[in-house]
């Protein structure tokens, strides 16, 4: 037997109310999830450190035998020398920040995207493509360089290809990504950070360098973090 018209109408109204309640609940859940994501990252807007036209805000550190540094086609080109780089002259946080950039090895076979960065009152370097082209890691951690400590990993880099790099330094850890893949995830408690022996200290507090290679650098920007970054 079919449902009587009055009961059918009431049933349809009940189902419509349920559908609306389910939709509202779903929207609330999505909003809560988005809010949780925002809270987890708690990040401010990205601030550019390179205007794409000049080295405004940067200086060349006094390395012994550097290559030529120039801006060409929206790219900072670090010419091939023993060690070539740039150092930021403006203000920069010592912790609670995230920096991202794109880099390419244009010539040579050593590190092309080295970044020296502050870790509270200390400094450290993230090397990509070092030790004859493949080593990725932090130098130094507890006195050990990127080829010797637990952050060390091997990765092939294609000449001329642009890679996306991202580095986050918080009160508790250092994380680093290449093309969205986590390559470093290190808790900082009770760890000692320092710079490799040589000229790396000339890049502090924030700087980029290449070693024995010609490198390209672009889209450099940072933002402040008040929590742990999203993975």
C-alpha positions as CSV (number, residue, x, y, z in Angstrom):
1,X,0.0,0.0,0.0
2,X,1.2,3.5,-0.8
3,X,1.7,6.3,1.8
4,X,-1.3,8.6,2.3
5,X,-0.9,12.1,0.8
6,X,-0.7,13.9,4.2
7,X,1.8,11.4,5.7
8,X,3.8,11.5,2.5
9,X,4.0,15.3,2.7
10,X,5.1,15.2,6.3
11,X,7.7,12.5,5.5
12,X,9.1,14.7,2.6
13,X,9.3,17.7,5.0
14,X,11.2,15.6,7.6
15,X,13.6,14.4,5.0
16,X,14.2,17.9,3.8
17,X,15.0,19.0,7.3
18,X,17.4,16.1,7.8
19,X,19.1,17.0,4.5
20,X,19.5,20.6,5.6
21,X,20.9,19.6,9.0
22,X,23.4,17.2,7.3
23,X,24.5,20.0,5.0
24,X,25.0,22.4,7.9
25,X,26.9,19.8,9.8
26,X,29.2,19.2,6.8
27,X,29.8,22.9,6.4
28,X,30.6,23.3,10.1
29,X,33.0,20.3,9.9
30,X,34.8,21.8,6.8
31,X,35.1,25.2,8.5
32,X,36.5,23.6,11.7
33,X,39.0,21.6,9.7
34,X,40.1,24.7,7.8
35,X,40.5,26.5,11.2
36,X,42.5,23.7,12.6
37,X,44.8,23.8,9.5
38,X,45.2,27.6,10.0
39,X,45.9,27.2,13.7
40,X,48.5,24.5,13.0
41,X,50.4,26.7,10.7
42,X,49.6,30.1,12.1
43,X,51.6,31.8,9.3
44,X,51.7,35.4,8.2
45,X,51.8,36.5,4.5
46,X,54.8,35.7,2.4
47,X,57.3,38.6,2.1
48,X,59.6,38.8,-0.9
49,X,63.3,39.1,-0.4
50,X,64.2,39.4,-4.1
51,X,62.5,42.0,-6.4
52,X,63.4,40.1,-9.6
53,X,65.3,43.1,-10.9
54,X,68.2,43.9,-8.6
55,X,70.2,42.8,-5.5
56,X,68.5,45.4,-3.3
57,X,68.8,44.2,0.3
58,X,71.7,41.9,-0.5
59,X,75.5,42.1,-0.5
60,X,78.3,39.9,-1.7
61,X,80.3,38.4,1.1
62,X,84.1,38.7,0.8
63,X,84.8,35.2,-0.3
64,X,88.3,34.6,-1.5
65,X,87.7,33.6,-5.1
66,X,84.1,34.1,-5.9
67,X,82.4,34.0,-9.3
68,X,80.4,36.9,-10.7
69,X,77.0,37.7,-9.1
70,X,74.4,39.3,-11.4
71,X,70.6,39.5,-11.9
72,X,69.4,38.3,-15.3
73,X,65.9,37.5,-16.5
74,X,64.4,37.6,-13.0
75,X,67.2,35.3,-11.7
76,X,70.1,35.9,-9.3
77,X,73.0,34.2,-11.0
78,X,75.9,33.0,-8.8
79,X,78.8,32.7,-11.1
80,X,81.2,29.7,-11.0
81,X,84.0,30.3,-8.5
82,X,85.3,28.5,-5.5
83,X,82.5,29.8,-3.4
84,X,80.0,32.5,-4.6
85,X,77.1,33.9,-2.7
86,X,74.9,36.7,-1.3
87,X,74.1,37.8,2.2
88,X,70.9,39.5,3.4
89,X,71.4,42.9,5.0
90,X,67.9,43.5,6.3
91,X,66.2,42.3,9.4
92,X,65.3,38.6,9.7
93,X,63.9,36.5,12.5
94,X,66.1,34.1,14.4
95,X,63.4,31.5,14.9
96,X,59.7,31.0,14.0
97,X,60.0,31.5,10.2
98,X,59.7,29.8,6.9
99,X,61.7,30.6,3.8
100,X,61.2,29.3,0.3
101,X,62.9,29.7,-3.1
102,X,63.7,28.1,-6.4
103,X,67.2,27.2,-7.4
104,X,69.0,25.4,-10.3
105,X,72.5,24.1,-10.9
106,X,73.5,25.7,-14.2
107,X,77.1,24.4,-14.4
108,X,79.4,22.3,-12.3
109,X,78.9,19.3,-10.0
110,X,78.7,20.6,-6.4
111,X,76.2,22.3,-4.2
112,X,74.1,25.0,-5.8
113,X,71.4,25.9,-3.3
114,X,73.3,26.3,0.0
115,X,71.5,28.5,2.5
116,X,72.9,29.7,5.8
117,X,70.2,30.5,8.3
118,X,69.7,31.4,12.0
119,X,68.7,28.9,14.6
120,X,68.0,31.0,17.7
121,X,71.4,32.3,18.7
122,X,73.3,29.9,16.4
123,X,73.6,29.4,12.7
124,X,73.4,26.4,10.4
125,X,73.6,25.6,6.6
126,X,71.3,23.5,4.5
127,X,73.4,22.1,1.6
128,X,71.8,20.5,-1.5
129,X,74.0,18.8,-4.0
130,X,77.3,18.8,-2.1
131,X,80.1,16.4,-1.9
132,X,80.5,15.9,-5.6
133,X,76.8,16.5,-6.4
134,X,74.4,14.4,-4.4
135,X,74.5,15.1,-0.6
136,X,71.6,16.9,1.0
137,X,71.7,17.8,4.7
138,X,72.4,20.2,7.5
139,X,75.9,21.5,8.4
140,X,76.8,21.3,11.2
141,X,74.8,19.4,13.7
142,X,76.7,18.6,16.9
143,X,79.9,19.2,15.1
144,X,79.2,16.9,12.2
145,X,78.6,18.1,8.6
146,X,75.9,17.2,6.2
147,X,77.8,14.1,5.0
148,X,78.1,12.7,8.5
149,X,75.0,13.4,10.6
150,X,71.5,11.9,10.6
151,X,70.1,14.6,8.2
152,X,72.4,13.3,5.4
153,X,70.7,11.9,2.3
154,X,71.7,11.3,-1.3
155,X,69.7,12.9,-4.1
156,X,70.4,13.4,-7.8
157,X,70.0,16.9,-9.3
158,X,69.6,17.5,-13.0
159,X,71.6,20.3,-14.5
160,X,69.4,23.2,-15.6
161,X,66.3,22.0,-13.8
162,X,64.6,24.3,-11.3
163,X,63.8,22.8,-7.9
164,X,61.5,24.2,-5.2
165,X,63.1,24.5,-1.7
166,X,61.4,25.3,1.5
167,X,62.9,25.6,5.0
168,X,61.0,26.1,8.3
169,X,62.8,26.8,11.6
170,X,60.7,26.8,14.8
171,X,61.4,26.7,18.5
172,X,61.3,22.9,18.4
173,X,62.5,21.7,15.0
174,X,64.0,22.3,11.6
175,X,62.2,20.9,8.6
176,X,63.2,21.2,4.9
177,X,61.4,20.2,1.7
178,X,62.5,19.8,-1.9
179,X,59.7,19.8,-4.4
180,X,57.2,19.2,-1.6
181,X,59.1,16.2,-0.2
182,X,60.4,16.3,3.4
183,X,64.2,15.8,3.3
184,X,65.0,17.1,6.8
185,X,63.0,16.8,10.0
186,X,65.1,17.4,13.1
187,X,64.2,18.2,16.6
188,X,66.5,21.0,17.9
189,X,66.3,20.4,21.6
190,X,69.8,19.6,23.1
191,X,71.4,19.9,19.7
192,X,74.3,22.1,18.8
193,X,74.3,24.0,15.5
194,X,77.3,25.6,13.7
195,X,78.7,26.3,10.3
196,X,81.3,24.3,8.3
197,X,84.9,25.3,8.6
198,X,85.9,27.9,6.0
199,X,84.0,30.9,4.6
200,X,80.5,29.9,5.5
201,X,80.3,32.3,8.4
202,X,80.6,35.2,5.9
203,X,77.0,34.3,4.8
204,X,75.5,34.7,8.3
205,X,72.9,35.4,9.4
206,X,71.1,34.6,6.2
207,X,72.7,33.9,2.9
208,X,72.9,31.8,-0.2
209,X,75.9,30.2,-1.8
210,X,77.2,27.8,-4.4
211,X,80.5,25.9,-4.4
212,X,82.4,25.3,-7.6
213,X,79.2,25.7,-9.6
214,X,77.2,28.3,-11.5
215,X,73.7,28.5,-9.9
216,X,70.4,30.3,-10.4
217,X,68.2,31.6,-7.6
218,X,64.7,33.1,-7.8
219,X,61.4,33.6,-6.1
220,X,63.0,34.1,-2.6
221,X,60.5,34.9,0.1
222,X,59.8,34.3,3.8
223,X,57.0,34.5,6.4
224,X,56.8,34.3,10.1
225,X,55.4,31.3,11.9
226,X,53.8,31.2,15.4
227,X,53.4,27.4,15.4
228,X,54.6,24.3,13.6
229,X,54.3,24.5,9.8
230,X,52.0,22.2,7.8
231,X,53.8,19.2,6.3
